[in-house]
């Protein structure tokens, strides 16, 4: 007499292997699409915070009102036709002035930027429109950022996510500041 509860090898293989692997792939795709993804940085524009070749996890942004000055964001530049990673310096409606010595003033108030180690002697001033942001690299002496773009303002809809955690190289794993 055969055991009626016994499963055929094909069904057992399908339930034990194919279903869990398929579920894991679908879950990973959904997380990558809606929650977080990994980026690799190709330039030195964010040095020393982020070095060339560093890899980090980026979380998707759904509420743009949560963006703060100092956040490191990944965004699409229509001017350069590329994804970039820079730090938010100016928020919607603000006036930003960069002095000849590299000091930054927001609405007339000095902005302390401890993360900038290589300032550049290039003055500029910006009046940021509503719904847009001003992004600069930390390595100002070696950063193609808003100071050089024809359209220096990044629209909220072009912001892809916020860089959160360094994952490579392994000796630098940790949260970004």
Secondary structure, DSSP 4 states (H G I P E B T S, - for coil): ---TTPPPHHHHHIIIIIHHHHHHHHHHHHHHHHTEEEEE--SSTTTTTS-TT-EEEEEE---GGG--TT-EEEEEETTTTEEEEEEEEE-TT-EEEE-TTS-EEETTEEE--TT--S-----EEEEPPTTEEEEE-SSGGG---TTT-SS-EEEGGGEEEEEEEEEESGGG-EE--
